[in-house]
Amino acid sequence: MKDPDFDRFIFTTLQSALITGVREGLFRCLSNLEFGGAGFVVASNVEALANVLDKALLPSLHRLSVSVYELPGLMNEEIESRWDPTSLQSVQRLLDALQDCNKRPPLKKVHLSWCEAFGSVKNARLLGSAPFPLFEDADLRLWGEAASAFLTALAGNADGGTAAGGEQKKGGGGDRFESLSLVLGPFERRLKTPLNIVSLLPGASLRTLKFLLLNNLYRHTGEADGVIGGALGQMVREGHLLNLTYIMIESCWFSREDMRLLMEAVAESEKGMPRLDLFRVFCTEAKVKAGIGLTFLASALGRGKLPALEKINLQVVGIDDGDMAAFGDLVRTNDLPSLTEIDFTDNMKITQFVENLSLGVAAREWKDLVKAAGKVEGEELDPALYPRAQSRVRRAYLLMAEDKSLEEVYGEQILVDLIHLLAEKGLVPKNMKVELWKRTGASAGTGGTTELAVGPYLSLLLAAGSVEGLRVAIEGERVTTKPPLSGGFLWVHKDSDRGFLSGERLIDQAQRSGMK
């Protein structure tokens, strides 16, 4: 547990050092602070920081990180009333100091971590509407009514007005941030319509948005599908997401209709999302039964509208046959030079996808794969069938369905044969990482079956010779070990409560199975 007295001592010391250092020209002594860079301050005491800024004693301060985990007045006026108003006044003073160009240091970067828009709906509105000088980089985490207030305020200033001569002013809407990272979500489901937060995004003119995380935005009864996809698609069409590099949709209502609206906008737009590096959707809602819409993602990729996409991470319930076939064919037949990581979890179509990806054949049944790989006497695999994408995709994830054991998923020796084929044909990527994923449930017992199944597979994977890393994910605490391998790491997840599987026991089991 954090010691508040110790925190106060540390910050008081830091504040004193800042004031003394600036006055005496010794500011460079702070250049080795965590996060790096001269003039970077990590503050846990808003009032003390406001005092420092208010006195204009930091002429060299360029980066500011305010991390206040227990800041009062998190979400709305009702909650605010329960807290000491003095603390809220401290937040207000800090905002005032940041606004005042005569007092404010030449801040380039501001990071407001989990401080809920500096503490209140009122302050969130101020943050979105006040004439702040241009920030080079802003990292904001906004929740509930504070998130709505911030985006609404940005929308009110989105046009920015016009300067003399008819030129557009800078600093209107989200354009005041050269780089903006947003984390948006409700707060304990207090909002009656959480998805309304997303509908405010297009009007906020977030053309400099670099990172977007949507969290826990569920629909309520009567709300239509497509709210998230429609809003993001509108932003694509209006050119708001040209700088977006990361989009993460965590535990939200993101259906096939959402994927369609978003990816059709990407495919039809002139520039698409040219800088998008990571696309992640995590949704295990059983209600999403129509599939996640990989067909639409494949279409946008195939048209070259996601040229920088490196990582696709879909952890969803619904990936149907058509989805997987379309995406498998896309990777098999297209050169995707940017794609390095594909992670599909919690679906039973992963085997077919990995077959297409690794062997480059359009076979829909295992017997066709065996034949294509040259296991039938007198027949060879045509090298032309190898996908150009093979050398590009450096990490292949073999993930198991949540409700299946290792034996059930790989009972027909699919994994064994696949690894042997990869090794024989020299198709194992140099930096391949294979993930065997099993979620443990209440009926997992002692886990002996899992041990017996995992060992041989580890042996086969390592025998391929060029596998860089293996990760056996058995839900629980991660334990990192270094087995006696050449150029390899082994990540082991264990259930720490039951002592389900230790890293040492797993290594021993793998060695007994023939791992050298």
C-alpha positions in Angstrom: 0.0 0.0 0.0 1.2 3.5 -0.8 2.4 5.6 2.1 0.9 9.1 1.7 3.4 10.6 4.0 6.2 9.2 1.9 4.5 10.5 -1.2 4.3 13.9 0.3 7.9 13.8 1.3 9.0 12.8 -2.2 7.0 15.5 -3.9 8.0 18.2 -1.4 11.6 17.3 -2.0 11.0 17.3 -5.8 9.2 20.6 -5.7 12.0 22.1 -3.6 14.6 20.7 -6.1 12.7 22.1 -9.0 12.5 25.6 -7.5 16.1 25.6 -6.4 17.3 24.0 -9.5 15.6 26.5 -11.8 16.7 29.5 -9.8 20.3 28.3 -9.7 20.4 27.0 -13.2 20.6 23.4 -12.1 17.5 22.1 -13.9 19.6 19.6 -15.9 20.0 17.5 -12.7 16.5 16.2 -13.4 17.4 14.8 -16.8 17.5 11.2 -15.6 14.1 11.1 -14.1 11.8 8.1 -15.0 10.3 8.4 -18.4 13.4 10.2 -19.6 14.1 13.7 -20.9 15.0 16.9 -19.2 12.2 18.8 -17.6 9.8 15.9 -17.1 7.8 15.9 -13.9 5.7 13.1 -12.5 3.3 14.7 -10.0 1.1 13.0 -7.4 0.1 16.1 -5.5 -2.0 18.4 -7.7 -2.1 21.3 -5.2 1.7 21.4 -4.9 2.1 21.2 -8.6 -0.4 24.0 -9.1 1.7 26.1 -6.7 4.8 25.5 -8.7 3.2 26.3 -12.0 1.4 29.3 -10.5 4.7 30.8 -9.5 6.1 30.5 -13.0 9.2 28.9 -11.7 9.6 26.2 -14.3 10.7 27.9 -17.6 12.2 24.7 -18.9 9.4 22.3 -18.2 8.3 20.6 -21.4 6.5 17.5 -20.3 3.9 17.1 -17.6 2.4 13.9 -16.2 -0.3 14.1 -13.6 -1.2 10.7 -12.1 -3.8 11.1 -9.5 -5.5 7.8 -8.6 -7.7 9.0 -5.8 -8.7 12.4 -7.2 -12.1 13.4 -5.8 -15.0 14.2 -8.0 -14.4 11.5 -10.6 -17.6 11.4 -12.6 -20.5 13.7 -11.9 -21.8 16.4 -9.7 -23.4 13.9 -7.4 -20.1 12.2 -6.6 -18.3 15.5 -6.5 -20.5 16.7 -3.6 -19.1 13.9 -1.4 -15.6 15.1 -1.5 -13.5 17.9 0.1 -14.1 21.0 -2.1 -10.5 22.1 -1.3 -9.1 19.3 -3.5 -11.4 20.4 -6.4 -10.1 23.9 -6.0 -6.6 22.6 -6.4 -7.5 21.0 -9.7 -9.1 24.3 -10.8 -5.9 26.1 -9.9 -3.8 23.7 -12.0 -6.1 24.2 -15.0 -5.9 28.0 -14.5 -2.1 27.8 -14.4 -2.0 25.7 -17.6 -4.2 28.1 -19.4 -2.3 31.3 -18.4 0.3 31.8 -21.2 2.1 34.3 -19.0 2.5 31.8 -16.1 2.5 28.4 -17.9 5.8 26.8 -18.8 6.3 25.9 -22.4 4.6 22.6 -22.1 4.7 20.3 -25.1 3.3 17.1 -23.6 0.6 16.5 -21.0 -0.4 13.1 -19.6 -3.5 12.9 -17.5 -3.6 9.4 -16.3 -6.8 8.1 -14.7 -7.6 11.5 -13.3 -11.0 11.7 -14.9 -10.7 14.9 -16.8 -8.9 16.6 -13.8 -11.6 15.7 -11.5 -15.1 16.7 -12.6 -17.5 17.3 -15.4 -16.9 21.0 -15.0 -13.2 20.6 -15.4 -13.6 18.2 -18.3 -15.7 20.8 -20.1 -13.0 23.4 -19.4 -10.3 21.1 -20.7 -12.3 20.8 -24.0 -13.2 24.4 -24.4 -10.6 26.7 -22.9 -8.1 28.3 -25.2 -5.1 26.2 -24.2 -1.9 26.8 -26.1 -1.1 24.0 -28.5 0.0 20.7 -26.9 2.4 18.6 -28.8 1.2 15.4 -27.1 -1.9 14.8 -24.9 -2.8 11.5 -23.2 -6.2 11.7 -21.6 -8.4 9.2 -19.9 -12.0 10.3 -19.7 -15.0 8.4 -18.2 -18.7 8.7 -18.0 -20.2 12.2 -18.0 -16.7 13.7 -18.0 -16.0 12.0 -21.3 -19.2 13.3 -22.8 -18.6 16.8 -21.5 -15.1 16.9 -23.0 -16.1 15.7 -26.4 -19.1 18.0 -26.4 -16.9 21.0 -25.6 -14.5 20.1 -28.3 -17.3 19.9 -30.8 -18.4 23.3 -29.8 -15.0 24.7 -30.8 -14.3 22.4 -33.7 -14.4 25.0 -36.4 -11.8 27.1 -34.5 -13.0 30.3 -36.0 -11.1 32.3 -38.6 -8.1 34.6 -38.3 -7.4 37.8 -40.1 -7.2 37.2 -43.8 -9.7 34.3 -43.6 -7.2 31.7 -42.6 -8.4 28.9 -40.3 -7.2 29.3 -36.7 -5.3 26.4 -35.2 -6.4 24.9 -31.9 -10.1 24.4 -32.8 -11.6 21.1 -31.5 -9.2 18.3 -31.2 -6.7 20.0 -33.5 -5.2 21.8 -30.5 -3.4 18.5 -29.8 -0.7 17.6 -32.3 -0.9 14.1 -30.9 -3.9 13.0 -28.9 -4.5 9.7 -27.1 -8.0 9.0 -25.8 -9.4 6.4 -23.4 -13.1 6.6 -23.2 -15.6 4.6 -21.2 -18.5 4.8 -18.8 -18.3 4.7 -15.0 -19.8 1.8 -13.3 -22.6 1.8 -15.9 -23.9 5.1 -14.6 -24.7 6.4 -18.0 -28.1 5.3 -19.3 -26.7 5.2 -22.9 -22.9 4.6 -22.8 -22.7 4.3 -26.5 -23.6 8.0 -26.8 -20.0 8.8 -25.8 -18.9 7.2 -29.1 -21.5 9.2 -31.1 -19.9 12.4 -30.0 -16.5 11.5 -31.5 -17.1 12.7 -35.1 -18.2 16.2 -34.1 -15.0 16.7 -31.9 -12.8 17.0 -35.0 -10.1 14.7 -33.7 -7.8 14.9 -36.7 -4.7 14.5 -34.6 -6.0 11.4 -32.8 -3.2 8.8 -32.5 -4.5 6.3 -30.0 -8.1 5.4 -29.2 -9.3 2.9 -26.6 -13.0 2.4 -26.1 -13.8 0.5 -22.9 -16.9 -1.1 -21.6 -19.3 0.7 -23.9 -22.3 -1.7 -24.1 -25.6 -1.1 -25.7 -28.9 -1.3 -23.8 -32.1 -2.9 -24.8 -33.6 -1.1 -27.8 -30.3 0.4 -29.0 -29.4 -0.6 -32.6 -26.2 -2.3 -33.7 -23.5 -0.3 -35.4 -23.1 2.7 -33.1 -19.3 2.3 -32.7 -18.7 1.3 -36.3 -20.9 4.0 -37.6 -19.2 6.7 -35.6 -15.7 5.5 -36.5 -16.7 5.1 -40.2 -17.9 8.7 -40.3 -14.6 9.8 -38.9 -12.8 7.9 -41.6 -14.9 9.5 -44.3 -14.3 12.9 -42.9 -10.5 12.4 -42.7 -10.3 12.4 -39.0 -8.4 9.1 -38.6 -5.4 9.7 -40.9 -3.0 9.8 -38.0 -4.6 7.0 -36.0 -2.0 4.2 -35.2 -3.8 2.2 -32.5 -7.5 1.4 -32.1 -8.5 -0.9 -29.3 -12.2 -1.8 -28.6 -12.3 -3.5 -25.2 -15.4 -5.2 -23.8 -17.7 -3.1 -26.0 -20.7 -4.0 -28.1 -18.9 -4.4 -31.4 -20.9 -6.6 -33.8 -20.7 -7.6 -37.5 -22.6 -4.5 -38.3 -20.1 -2.3 -36.6 -17.2 -4.0 -38.5 -19.1 -3.6 -41.8 -19.8 0.1 -41.2 -16.2 0.8 -40.2 -14.4 -1.3 -42.8 -16.6 -0.3 -45.7 -15.8 3.3 -44.9 -12.1 2.5 -44.9 -12.3 0.5 -48.2 -14.3 3.2 -49.9 -12.3 6.2 -48.6 -9.5 7.7 -50.6 -6.8 7.2 -48.0 -8.3 4.7 -45.6 -6.3 4.6 -42.3 -2.8 4.9 -43.6 -1.0 4.8 -40.3 -3.0 2.2 -38.4 -0.6 -0.3 -36.8 -2.8 -2.2 -34.3 -6.5 -3.2 -34.6 -7.8 -5.0 -31.5 -11.3 -6.1 -30.6 -12.0 -7.9 -27.4 -15.6 -8.9 -27.0 -16.8 -12.2 -25.5 -20.5 -11.2 -25.5 -22.4 -14.4 -26.3 -25.1 -12.2 -27.9 -22.8 -11.4 -30.8 -23.7 -14.5 -32.9 -23.6 -13.3 -36.4 -19.8 -13.3 -36.7 -17.4 -10.4 -36.3 -17.2 -9.5 -40.0 -13.7 -10.5 -41.0 -14.9 -10.4 -44.6 -15.1 -6.6 -44.4 -11.7 -6.3 -42.7 -10.2 -8.5 -45.4 -11.7 -6.3 -48.1 -10.2 -3.2 -46.7 -6.8 -4.9 -46.4 -7.1 -6.3 -49.9 -7.7 -2.8 -51.3 -4.6 -1.5 -49.7 -6.4 0.9 -47.4 -4.6 -0.4 -44.3 -1.0 -0.3 -45.5 0.7 0.0 -42.2 -1.3 -2.6 -40.3 1.0 -4.9 -38.3 -1.1 -6.5 -35.6 -4.6 -7.9 -35.8 -6.0 -9.1 -32.5 -9.6 -10.4 -32.4 -10.7 -12.0 -29.2 -14.4 -12.5 -29.9 -17.1 -15.2 -29.9 -18.4 -14.9 -33.4 -16.1 -15.8 -36.3 -18.0 -17.8 -38.9 -16.9 -20.0 -41.8 -17.3 -17.3 -44.4 -15.2 -14.9 -42.3 -12.3 -17.2 -41.8 -12.3 -18.4 -45.4 -12.2 -14.9 -46.7 -9.5 -13.8 -44.4 -7.4 -17.0 -45.0 -7.7 -16.6 -48.7 -6.6 -12.9 -48.4 -3.4 -13.8 -46.5 -2.7 -16.7 -48.8 -3.0 -14.7 -52.1 -1.8 -11.2 -51.2 1.5 -9.7 -50.3 0.9 -8.0 -47.0 4.4 -6.6 -46.2 3.3 -4.9 -43.0 1.5 -7.8 -41.3 3.6 -9.4 -38.5 1.1 -10.6 -35.9 -2.3 -12.3 -36.1 -4.1 -13.3 -33.0 -7.6 -14.9 -33.1 -8.9 -16.3 -29.9 -12.0 -18.1 -28.7 -13.2 -19.6 -31.9 -12.9 -22.9 -33.6 -11.9 -21.7 -37.0 -8.3 -21.0 -36.1 -7.0 -24.4 -37.3 -8.2 -23.8 -40.9 -6.8 -20.3 -40.9 -3.3 -21.5 -39.8 -3.4 -24.2 -42.4 -4.0 -21.6 -45.2 -1.5 -19.2 -43.7 1.4 -21.6 -43.1 1.1 -23.9 -46.1 -0.3 -21.6 -48.7 -3.0 -24.0 -50.0 -6.7 -23.4 -50.3 -7.6 -26.8 -48.9 -10.7 -27.0 -46.7 -10.0 -30.5 -45.4 -6.9 -32.0 -43.8 -6.5 -34.8 -46.4 -6.0 -32.1 -49.0 -3.3 -30.5 -46.9 -1.5 -33.8 -46.5 -1.7 -34.4 -50.3 -0.6 -30.8 -51.1 2.4 -31.1 -48.7 3.8 -34.1 -50.6 2.9 -36.8 -48.2 1.2 -38.8 -51.0 3.9 -40.7 -52.8 4.9 -39.3 -56.2 3.5 -35.8 -55.6 5.3 -32.7 -54.6 4.0 -29.4 -53.3 4.2 -26.7 -55.9 6.4 -23.9 -54.5 4.2 -21.5 -56.3 1.5 -22.3 -53.8 3.6 -20.9 -51.0 2.1 -17.6 -50.1 4.1 -14.4 -50.4 2.8 -13.5 -47.0 4.6 -16.5 -45.5 7.8 -14.7 -44.9 6.0 -11.6 -43.7 3.9 -13.1 -40.9 6.6 -13.8 -38.3 4.3 -14.8 -35.5 1.6 -17.4 -35.8 -0.7 -18.0 -32.9 -2.3 -21.4 -32.6 -5.1 -20.8 -30.1 -7.6 -23.2 -28.7 -11.2 -22.7 -28.1 -12.3 -21.9 -24.6 -14.3 -25.0 -24.1 -11.9 -27.6 -25.6 -9.0 -29.5 -24.1 -5.7 -30.0 -25.8 -6.7 -33.6 -26.8 -10.1 -32.5 -28.2 -8.7 -29.8 -30.4 -5.6 -31.6 -31.6 -6.9 -35.2 -31.3 -6.4 -35.9 -35.0 -2.7 -35.0 -34.8 -3.3 -31.8 -36.7 -0.8 -29.8 -34.7 1.8 -32.6 -34.8 1.5 -33.0 -38.6 1.4 -29.2 -39.1 4.7 -28.7 -37.2 6.4 -31.6 -39.0 5.3 -30.2 -42.3 6.5 -26.7 -41.5 9.9 -28.1 -40.4 10.3 -30.4 -43.4 9.5 -27.6 -45.9 11.5 -25.0 -44.1 8.4 -22.9 -43.7 8.8 -22.1 -40.0 9.4 -18.4 -39.8 12.6 -17.3 -38.3 10.9 -15.4 -35.4 7.9 -17.6 -35.1 6.1 -17.6 -31.8 3.5 -20.2 -31.1 0.9 -19.8 -28.4 -1.0 -22.8 -27.0 -3.9 -21.4 -25.1 -6.1 -23.2 -22.6 -8.4 -21.5 -20.1 -8.8 -23.4 -16.9 -12.2 -23.8 -15.4 -13.7 -25.0 -12.1 -13.5 -28.6 -13.4 -9.8 -28.4 -14.3 -8.8 -30.5 -11.4 -5.1 -31.1 -10.9 -4.3 -30.5 -14.6 -2.5 -33.7 -15.1 -4.1 -34.2 -18.5 -2.9 -30.8 -19.6 0.7 -31.7 -18.6 0.7 -34.9 -20.6 -0.6 -33.1 -23.7 1.6 -30.1 -23.6 5.0 -31.8 -23.3 5.0 -33.6 -26.7 3.8 -30.5 -28.5 6.6 -28.4 -27.0 9.1 -31.0 -28.1 7.8 -30.9 -31.7 7.7 -27.2 -31.8 11.3 -26.8 -30.5 12.5 -29.6 -32.9 11.5 -27.3 -35.8 14.8 -25.6 -35.1 13.9 -21.9 -35.7 11.2 -21.3 -33.2 12.2 -18.2 -31.2 9.6 -18.4 -28.5 6.8 -20.5 -27.1 4.1 -19.5 -24.8 1.9 -21.9 -23.0 -1.0 -19.9 -21.6 -2.7 -21.7 -18.8 -4.8 -19.0 -17.2 -3.2 -17.5 -14.1 0.0 -16.0 -13.0 2.7 -15.8 -15.7 6.1 -17.4 -14.8 9.0 -16.7 -17.0 11.8 -19.3 -17.2 14.7 -20.1 -19.4 14.8 -23.7 -20.3 18.0 -25.2 -21.7 17.2 -24.2 -25.3 19.3 -22.5 -28.0 17.7 -19.1 -28.7 14.4 -19.8 -27.1 12.1 -18.6 -24.3 9.3 -20.4 -22.7 6.4 -18.4 -21.1 4.3 -20.5 -18.7 1.0 -19.4 -17.2 0.1 -21.2 -14.1 -2.8 -21.2 -11.7 -1.0 -19.9 -8.6 -4.0 -20.6 -6.3 -4.1 -24.4 -7.0 -0.4 -24.9 -7.9 -1.9 -26.1 -11.2 1.3 -26.2 -13.2 4.8 -25.0 -12.5 7.3 -23.9 -15.1 9.8 -26.4 -13.8 7.4 -29.3 -14.0 6.4 -28.3 -17.5 10.0 -28.1 -18.6 10.7 -31.5 -17.1 7.7 -33.0 -18.8 8.8 -31.6 -22.2 12.3 -32.9 -21.7 11.0 -36.4 -20.9 9.0 -36.2 -24.2 12.2 -35.7 -26.2 13.0 -32.0 -26.0 16.7 -31.4 -26.4 
